[in-house]
């Protein structure tokens, strides 16, 4: 670690909290700390990229329904009295309470929140991996081949290790709607998943409504199997399904950040308050943690729990609430959108499914603090541009 005196905090008497990451969990924690403890805590956000990108819109942007929004991290940090530093963190030294960056710079902390997210990698060699990049030429080529009639049989696959499957249903439904709009009624679409029922995490009501919707769109669902993908076919148990193209969700692995404990896939073990096991003053939230469900709304809830624990650790008068996961999802289906919600912490009923909003603001990203802030930014920009009244 560097002893560069320029990296030592100045005269600011407040506690220094470093947040590593620029995604949902990082920004939800940043906003929460500003609300809960701005007089006691100063936040430095370390993230290499310049922008926060609303990734839940990746599928709809791919199919030209709407564009993902991008927000400068510098502006977000400034709006909440924090500093954004464009750095890539490579190591944490809990003994000296310092994080080290690829540039050689070091940043000391009183508390640290790691929200680096997960790394996506292909789950199958013979499938197109659905990622975050709406400019992916392979995916756009697929849509062009579909429109030209070169592709008739499509498989959408949920790898057995994937817990958040909503994007695959969304892409299959939107593709079916697009094919129908183009008058291509001979396109065959199948979804193959380890789930017994589609979106079974949300309970029987959501699964039943989605099953009906898939049937109306002519989409075949094959569940309760460990799918395998070969060239030109998908294997589901004893069934061999011939396909022209296969699309699959990625496999995920953790950041495996040097200096922090990690499981066999690189994910960071934490307790219900986000504390990294075995370390003092180090917290983690979001997809980087070992909690098996990787989803933006869940990441936001983990970030809230970690932020409350950090605020309490530095003298704020509050009893930090533990992480009790409530799963929320908005399924875009080309005219039959569905909101689904389930308390997955145990013993809270069978979940809810409805065509109307089940939370506010009613977007795809169910991160209360961050979504409310972004909604305000968008409204202010529309007013400034003269598209809304004062």
Order of alpha helices (4+ residues) and beta strands (2+ residues): beta-alpha-beta-beta-alpha-beta-alpha-beta-beta-beta-beta-beta-beta-beta-alpha-beta-alpha-beta-alpha-beta-beta-beta-beta-beta-beta-beta-alpha-beta-beta-beta-alpha
